[in-house]
Amino acid sequence: MAEPQQPAPRPQASPDAPGSQVARTQAGGEVGAPAAPQYESLIPRSTGLRALLAPVGGFGVTLSNMFRKTVTEQYPRETVPTKPRYHGRHQLNRYADGLEKCIGCELCAWACPADAIYVEAGDNTPDEQFSPGERYGRVYQINYLRCIFCGLCIEACPTRALTMTNDYELAGPTRAGMIYEKQDLLAPLRDGMLAAPHPMVEGTTDTDYYRGEVTGPTDAQRDWVREHRPDDPTLPEGAGLTPEEQVGPTAAAMAANVAAAHRQGGAR
């Protein structure tokens, strides 16, 4: 009786064969692709004493600062002035005659990456002219719990109505107290300015305002304010507005909180 024949052994595939798993793995998943060459640094390798002192050179900046005088800002006891272009609290600016620069275009709200700005526009009328042109910012809010002070809203503003001040002390115990309204953001009225609303300077357009050709209120604007608001404190014969009267309620409450924190911290 013949003995059963053993099956012949299957030939093993070479690791370098195109269809082998090894070749696929070495090729980074691409069949038939050549293996990636090994990285070689172009910087000559240090040897001898230079290689021994290389770790010390890496800590050169750290070691050099260890023996310098320590500079510590004693805040809030001593406040350090910020840089001139520091990104602080926002401000809605006015023209020289007192009209607001904001036209309610909402470009600042669209540019804000944190969705911290909310704007609603309103239409100017002959009896209520708040800004040059057709519209003005009727509602303007900035949520400082969201604001990241990136300044993109400043770049998006077409009339330079929105700028950033050097005020960085923003704190409060409630979330609602961190939302600034329009009256909290408006710049204070300077001497000679008339509080809005009032008509534009006669014979001018909004373009003349944007170009800075309006340098102050005229007699016709003052007469209009006298007729419609005879007790307006911004008139030349008026008593004027105190700094406290030009600050919105949210900004005033935040200023009080900051002042209390300074007293608690021992500010001078």
Secondary structure, DSSP 8 states (H G I E B T S, - for coil): --------------TTSTTSHHHHHHTTT-TT---------SS----HHHHHHHHHHHTHHHHHHHTS------TTTS-----TT---SEEE-B-TTS-BS-----HHHHH-TT--EEEEEEE-BTTB--SSSSEEEEEEEEETTT-----HHHHH-SSS-EEE-S------SSSGGGEE-HHHHB----TT---SS----TT--HHHHHTT---S--HHHHHHHHHH-TT-TTSTTS----TTTTS-HHHHHHHHHHHHHHHHHT--
